[in-house]
Every structure is written in C-alpha cells, then in structure tokens.
Amino acid sequence: MARIIVGVYMFRYPLGGMLSWALQYLRGLSGSGHEVYVVEKANYSQACYDPSRKTMTDDPSEGIRIVNQLLNENGLGDCWCMVDVQGRASGPAAQVMKELFRTADLFIDCGTHGAWLDEAAALPCRILIDGEPSYTQMRWQMRRDDSETLPAYDHYFTNGLLYGTSACTAPAIDKTWLPIPNPVDTTFYKPVPEPDNRTYTTVMNWSSHQTITYKGENYGQKDVEFEKFITLPCKTDCRMEVAVAGNNVPVERLRANDWHVRDAHEVTHTLDAYRSYIVQSAGEFGVCKQVFVATHNGWFSDRSAAYLASGRPVILQDTGFSKVLPTGKGLFAVNTVEEAVASLESISADYKKHSRAAREVAEKYLDAKAVMGGVLDAVGIR
C-alpha cells in the first residue's frame, strides 16, 4: 500500500462537475487500497467560488463544508487539508502535513498548478496530470521562451491521448507526456433504466479562459467550435439541450436554433444534481475546446465518461480520441453536423444496444481503478 498525496481543485470551485472530476481520481486510488490524502491551496486572491452567494471570494468556508461532507461519504473524511490565501490551513490533516510530505511515496498534482511543489520537494516521486492538453504546453513553451523556470516533476501525464504521436501538433517542451484518459469509477456511476424522453444534453462553459495565441495562431474555446453544430436541433427530431455557463453566451441565438438552454450552475449546484442531470438524459451531445480540436490531441471529457458509465450514449466532437477509444456503438466521434445527425439516428434505431455499448466502453477503457493503476505502474509504485 502506498501513501499518496493528491493536489486537487475541489474546495475552490465546489460545483457538481468539478467535484465529480476530482472524485474519480481519488476513488480510483483509494479504492485500490492506497492511503490517499487530499490537499488544496488558494494561492491567489478571489480564488474560491461560493455557490450559495454565486460569487468569487477569499473565503473557502462554503467549499470546505461541501467537500468535507463529500470526502466523509467516500472514506476520506480524515484525510484532507485546505489552505486559504492567507496561509491558514483547515482540515483533519492540517496538523500533520509536514509529516505527510516527509513520509509519502508519491505526490500527484491534479489541478494545483505547482502550488505544493515546495512541500513535495523531498518526496521520491512527483507527477503531474495535465487536464488542459495543448493549452498547458503552449503556455509553458511561452514561459520558457521568456526565460521563466517551469514547474518540475518526475513524470508527466496528460489527458491528451494522442500526445507523443505524429497526429498531435501541440508542443511537448522536451518532455515525455504519458497519455491518461479522464477516469470514471464505474461503481459510482452505474447504468440506470433508460429515460422516457429523448433529450440529449451536455454541461459546458461557453468560454472558460481567454483565447491563447501561439506561433501566430489563435486557439479559442467551445464558443468557437459550437458554431459548427449550432443548427443541429433543426435537423433532428431529438430534443437538444445545453446547460451552459460563462461569458457572452448567445442564449437567444441558441434558442432561435431550437436549443433548449439551461443554466449550468443550476444543474450542477451539487454532485447529486449533476449525476441526476446525466441519468435523466437520453445521452450526450458535446463539443470540445478549439485548442483540443485544432491540435488533434485526443482529449476526452470526464463528463462524457460519466455519461458512458451511466449507460448514456455519447456523441462528442472528435479531438482524435477516436484513434484510441472505440466508436460507432455507444460512443460516436463527429466532425460535422451531418455526422451528428446520423449518430442520433443510429442511437434512436436501437437505443438499448447503444446504452449497453456505452457502459462497456467505460468499463473496458475508462475504469478509475484500472486507469490509476496504470499510472502507478508507470512510475513504479504499486
């Protein structure tokens, strides 16, 4: 059994989608019998989102309340520490952090942007799991070009499943990036009976961060890619719904193209609400960030993994993941609105078959214990 410290992004943004994403990694590790500790740090001002007041703040208390309950429910209630922007530590593990960082076998940075690297300096192994492939590497390359020191790890993993192949055009920055899919705990997300409706949904941020310019090319967000599919509801009998947050969402234009529009914060205000939204859907139709699509990095969504594990077919804009994951049954990779329509028709023709196939993809390729076991094998820890 290994002692593992995982740096996460949960307390600062305690909405259902973010909580689900982080929890899959934690359950994948702790479910295999490892001693897992969760750490987070607000190392800049206004880093914490308070869902009760719907505002950014320096006060992490609401996130602490929500995540403490969640970790308690998942056997990690005594194993966390949250440090606020003033450096004040909260949580059952706060008093033993120095000892933990002295005795742990592994530190996994899964969303802290290097905030704990000083504390983890003496550990035998420190790894990064990069959830923003291409974007991260472009920013790092530009920082290197400006003679900045980059955060250093012993191993580098990325959700870009095509990193290291000729298909991916994003920079590697002289590092070996090992591909890892976003995992899903298939005991946490379970198949449920098919819904009465035929509503295909997704949860998305219209524009989660600024456009990045790299070597003269601009790389945007989902707002850019959604334009390719905005007429989809007009071309299918299926009900299409998008739960969306972010800046400059063109709500009226979406509705004019027959999209049903929900508030993403509303449907993800808790983890239970997020899970309920997924299972009440017939399946998912989603687009990806332009930076993922344009660089063909093979990114695949943690949200889509949750749909699959719940027995909900997924139609997702292709980032190249179709070269790694099986498509055509339960999971469809599309590049055009016509391909999306054809995928919807295929699912409607035999929903039960595609529901079973969706679950099988999650079990075979995305199961959290297997995925995280592969990570530990790769770094020599078991």
KOLGU-160389 format. One line per field, with one value per residue (C-alpha): residue number from 1; x, y, z; residue in three letters. Coordinates in steps of 0.05 Angstrom, whole numbers, m for minus. Layout:
k <- c(NUM ...)
xx <- c(X ...)
yy <- c(Y ...)
zz <- c(Z ...)
r <- c(Ala ...)
This chain:
k <- c(1 2 3 4 5 6 7 8 9 10 11 12 13 14 15 16 17 18 19 20 21 22 23 24 25 26 27 28 29 30 31 32 33 34 35 36 37 38 39 40 41 42 43 44 45 46 47 48 49 50 51 52 53 54 55 56 57 58 59 60 61 62 63 64 65 66 67 68 69 70 71 72 73 74 75 76 77 78 79 80 81 82 83 84 85 86 87 88 89 90 91 92 93 94 95 96 97 98 99 100 101 102 103 104 105 106 107 108 109 110 111 112 113 114 115 116 117 118 119 120 121 122 123 124 125 126 127 128 129 130 131 132 133 134 135 136 137 138 139 140 141 142 143 144 145 146 147 148 149 150 151 152 153 154 155 156 157 158 159 160 161 162 163 164 165 166 167 168 169 170 171 172 173 174 175 176 177 178 179 180 181 182 183 184 185 186 187 188 189 190 191 192 193 194 195 196 197 198 199 200 201 202 203 204 205 206 207 208 209 210 211 212 213 214 215 216 217 218 219 220 221 222 223 224 225 226 227 228 229 230 231 232 233 234 235 236 237 238 239 240 241 242 243 244 245 246 247 248 249 250 251 252 253 254 255 256 257 258 259 260 261 262 263 264 265 266 267 268 269 270 271 272 273 274 275 276 277 278 279 280 281 282 283 284 285 286 287 288 289 290 291 292 293 294 295 296 297 298 299 300 301 302 303 304 305 306 307 308 309 310 311 312 313 314 315 316 317 318 319 320 321 322 323 324 325 326 327 328 329 330 331 332 333 334 335 336 337 338 339 340 341 342 343 344 345 346 347 348 349 350 351 352 353 354 355 356 357 358 359 360 361 362 363 364 365 366 367 368 369 370 371 372 373 374 375 376 377 378 379 380 381 382)
xx <- c(0 27 17 m5 m18 m63 m66 m136 m184 m248 m253 m244 m300 m348 m398 m421 m380 m314 m328 m343 m280 m234 m271 m260 m184 m189 m235 m191 m133 m166 m210 m146 m126 m78 m72 m96 m92 m125 m92 m112 m86 m117 m53 m84 m138 m212 m197 m258 m328 m385 m445 m493 m477 m455 m393 m317 m286 m225 m268 m265 m314 m371 m325 m297 m366 m387 m322 m315 m383 m365 m299 m332 m381 m323 m279 m231 m261 m198 m150 m154 m123 m144 m100 m132 m100 m76 m39 m88 m96 m162 m179 m164 m96 m74 m31 7 22 97 99 57 101 161 135 91 111 80 52 2 m11 m81 m100 m57 m10 52 25 52 118 160 127 135 208 237 187 214 163 123 77 33 m33 m48 m122 m114 m71 m42 m63 m15 43 34 34 95 132 118 142 205 215 211 265 217 230 178 150 189 161 189 135 85 16 m36 m109 m86 m90 m51 7 72 43 52 m23 m17 11 18 87 118 170 224 183 153 78 44 m29 m83 m158 m202 m223 m292 m310 m359 m386 m401 m435 m480 m527 m600 m663 m670 m708 m777 m753 m704 m667 m593 m556 m488 m458 m408 m373 m381 m312 m273 m210 m181 m160 m87 m42 15 62 14 m47 m107 m137 m205 m256 m321 m354 m316 m330 m404 m416 m403 m463 m510 m563 m564 m632 m664 m641 m665 m728 m688 m693 m626 m608 m546 m533 m484 m445 m392 m385 m424 m468 m514 m577 m627 m589 m585 m659 m672 m638 m683 m633 m663 m619 m607 m561 m501 m493 m565 m559 m491 m503 m490 m457 m524 m557 m502 m510 m586 m580 m537 m583 m646 m616 m621 m547 m497 m480 m420 m366 m294 m248 m219 m148 m162 m193 m143 m82 m115 m90 m141 m173 m236 m283 m292 m364 m372 m341 m395 m450 m420 m414 m488 m507 m519 m493 m445 m436 m374 m335 m273 m206 m172 m197 m229 m159 m156 m227 m276 m331 m394 m431 m448 m395 m392 m338 m363 m334 m396 m469 m487 m447 m481 m550 m530 m505 m571 m609 m566 m577 m652 m657 m631 m624 m615 m556 m521 m535 m502 m444 m434 m427 m378 m333 m330 m316 m262 m225 m241 m250 m217 m181 m151 m132 m99 m67 m35 m8 22 53 84 120 140 90 41)
yy <- c(0 68 135 184 259 287 361 377 432 420 466 527 510 462 451 382 375 395 352 292 301 302 247 197 202 197 137 103 108 96 40 1 3 61 113 177 248 308 377 443 514 581 616 678 727 714 641 610 605 608 573 598 670 658 699 693 704 693 654 579 560 540 497 467 449 417 379 356 322 291 264 236 199 170 147 206 250 249 258 329 398 464 526 594 654 679 614 587 512 476 403 340 331 403 389 331 360 365 292 270 306 274 203 198 155 199 268 275 346 342 415 457 487 471 502 444 430 462 419 357 372 314 261 203 216 276 272 320 300 354 365 420 388 435 496 477 461 524 567 531 540 614 618 582 630 686 650 631 569 516 471 406 336 267 244 280 253 286 276 287 215 228 264 233 213 246 262 313 381 413 425 375 422 368 325 256 263 197 193 180 185 220 161 143 99 50 34 108 119 60 45 61 48 89 155 167 227 233 294 297 343 369 414 465 531 575 606 583 623 672 654 634 657 610 619 668 623 637 579 590 553 516 581 575 501 505 547 485 450 506 484 412 416 439 376 322 301 292 346 381 417 453 472 528 579 630 697 723 662 677 650 680 656 586 585 611 548 505 492 485 526 513 547 501 525 506 434 424 461 395 330 294 345 334 258 266 311 258 199 237 249 202 215 270 313 357 399 409 468 493 484 409 401 442 407 338 319 264 296 260 290 267 287 243 186 195 192 128 94 112 76 140 142 199 239 282 326 288 312 250 206 161 135 108 94 50 89 72 37 76 127 170 217 271 329 357 370 317 265 285 276 207 187 209 167 107 111 121 59 14 52 m9 m33 34 41 m26 m8 59 24 m26 29 59 m8 m30 35 86 49 90 33 8 77 99 30 42 109 77 21 72 107 43 47 m8)
zz <- c(0 m20 16 m37 m32 m86 m101 m127 m149 m109 m49 m92 m141 m106 m161 m184 m247 m215 m154 m198 m239 m178 m141 m197 m189 m113 m115 m166 m118 m51 m80 m95 m21 m21 34 0 25 m9 m8 m39 m35 m54 m75 m107 m88 m102 m118 m85 m113 m63 m95 m41 m59 m131 m123 m122 m54 m10 39 27 82 36 m6 57 82 16 3 75 71 3 28 90 46 7 64 61 115 159 101 75 83 51 56 44 11 79 90 142 140 153 156 197 164 173 234 203 134 145 167 108 58 92 90 28 m31 m85 m98 m155 m179 m207 m211 m165 m217 m177 m112 m69 m104 m49 4 m41 m59 m17 m40 m82 m138 m161 m221 m259 m291 m342 m355 m406 m460 m513 m473 m416 m462 m504 m441 m415 m480 m479 m407 m426 m484 m433 m391 m335 m294 m306 m251 m248 m238 m244 m292 m337 m354 m398 m417 m489 m511 m575 m543 m566 m633 m701 m702 m646 m668 m598 m568 m519 m489 m489 m441 m447 m437 m420 m441 m389 m401 m351 m308 m283 m224 m254 m184 m173 m240 m254 m312 m297 m337 m400 m392 m421 m460 m519 m494 m509 m462 m443 m389 m414 m403 m464 m455 m393 m406 m456 m527 m529 m586 m603 m661 m694 m688 m643 m604 m573 m531 m540 m563 m629 m640 m623 m685 m728 m695 m678 m728 m703 m667 m732 m767 m718 m682 m618 m565 m557 m492 m469 m396 m405 m363 m379 m412 m472 m481 m541 m507 m555 m616 m587 m574 m644 m669 m625 m569 m500 m455 m380 m330 m319 m247 m234 m258 m224 m158 m122 m143 m136 m182 m233 m231 m236 m297 m332 m319 m337 m406 m465 m479 m491 m550 m536 m569 m547 m538 m603 m576 m567 m635 m674 m645 m651 m581 m566 m505 m479 m428 m356 m363 m425 m385 m332 m386 m414 m347 m334 m398 m435 m507 m523 m587 m579 m627 m646 m619 m644 m587 m640 m653 m582 m559 m599 m634 m673 m616 m553 m569 m632 m655 m702 m741 m776 m761 m812 m775 m710 m742 m768 m698 m666 m717 m704 m629 m638 m682 m625 m560 m516 m557 m554 m480 m466 m511 m475 m409 m439 m465 m395 m362 m411 m425 m371 m305 m250 m214 m278 m303 m238 m230 m297 m273 m211 m252 m299 m241 m205 m147 m132)
r <- c(Met Ala Arg Ile Ile Val Gly Val Tyr Met Phe Arg Tyr Pro Leu Gly Gly Met Leu Ser Trp Ala Leu Gln Tyr Leu Arg Gly Leu Ser Gly Ser Gly His Glu Val Tyr Val Val Glu Lys Ala Asn Tyr Ser Gln Ala Cys Tyr Asp Pro Ser Arg Lys Thr Met Thr Asp Asp Pro Ser Glu Gly Ile Arg Ile Val Asn Gln Leu Leu Asn Glu Asn Gly Leu Gly Asp Cys Trp Cys Met Val Asp Val Gln Gly Arg Ala Ser Gly Pro Ala Ala Gln Val Met Lys Glu Leu Phe Arg Thr Ala Asp Leu Phe Ile Asp Cys Gly Thr His Gly Ala Trp Leu Asp Glu Ala Ala Ala Leu Pro Cys Arg Ile Leu Ile Asp Gly Glu Pro Ser Tyr Thr Gln Met Arg Trp Gln Met Arg Arg Asp Asp Ser Glu Thr Leu Pro Ala Tyr Asp His Tyr Phe Thr Asn Gly Leu Leu Tyr Gly Thr Ser Ala Cys Thr Ala Pro Ala Ile Asp Lys Thr Trp Leu Pro Ile Pro Asn Pro Val Asp Thr Thr Phe Tyr Lys Pro Val Pro Glu Pro Asp Asn Arg Thr Tyr Thr Thr Val Met Asn Trp Ser Ser His Gln Thr Ile Thr Tyr Lys Gly Glu Asn Tyr Gly Gln Lys Asp Val Glu Phe Glu Lys Phe Ile Thr Leu Pro Cys Lys Thr Asp Cys Arg Met Glu Val Ala Val Ala Gly Asn Asn Val Pro Val Glu Arg Leu Arg Ala Asn Asp Trp His Val Arg Asp Ala His Glu Val Thr His Thr Leu Asp Ala Tyr Arg Ser Tyr Ile Val Gln Ser Ala Gly Glu Phe Gly Val Cys Lys Gln Val Phe Val Ala Thr His Asn Gly Trp Phe Ser Asp Arg Ser Ala Ala Tyr Leu Ala Ser Gly Arg Pro Val Ile Leu Gln Asp Thr Gly Phe Ser Lys Val Leu Pro Thr Gly Lys Gly Leu Phe Ala Val Asn Thr Val Glu Glu Ala Val Ala Ser Leu Glu Ser Ile Ser Ala Asp Tyr Lys Lys His Ser Arg Ala Ala Arg Glu Val Ala Glu Lys Tyr Leu Asp Ala Lys Ala Val Met Gly Gly Val Leu Asp Ala Val Gly Ile Arg)
